[in-house]
Amino acid sequence: MTKCITVAICTYNRYDVLESAINSCLSQDFPKDEFDVIVVDNSPDADLKQHYADQFAGIVPWKLIID
């Protein structure tokens, strides 16, 4: 199924607001099967990247792009 909306969140060492940004997407009144989230993470902290990847796995269709 083609998604109607793709949300792109770009971040660099902004983990203090990343969780809030993702949760904001999840709280929208829009069917979760009709959107996906792409997080583009340029931050150097591999442990935090993995933490957020694990935290939101399975909650929303999303892709983590590490640059």
Steps between C-alpha positions, in 0.01 A plus 500: 500500500630844412515738793306827476744697712869472582633700793873577487678599820860612462715515811853559619552452873141605575390194692344736755222573248506191274272292721252787520505543121432130441227493765342804337472302177346207686239718670354631175145405408610312189505124439844368593500265204480795260819682604859424576779684676857540378758616753823626344758495777839661449594478868824328601354308799439143379358385836226764501415424138446137592301596810245693294493239226412237761255723686279570199539169317159358419309806622494686172627414154829685499845495361816625667757638258842548652728735315 
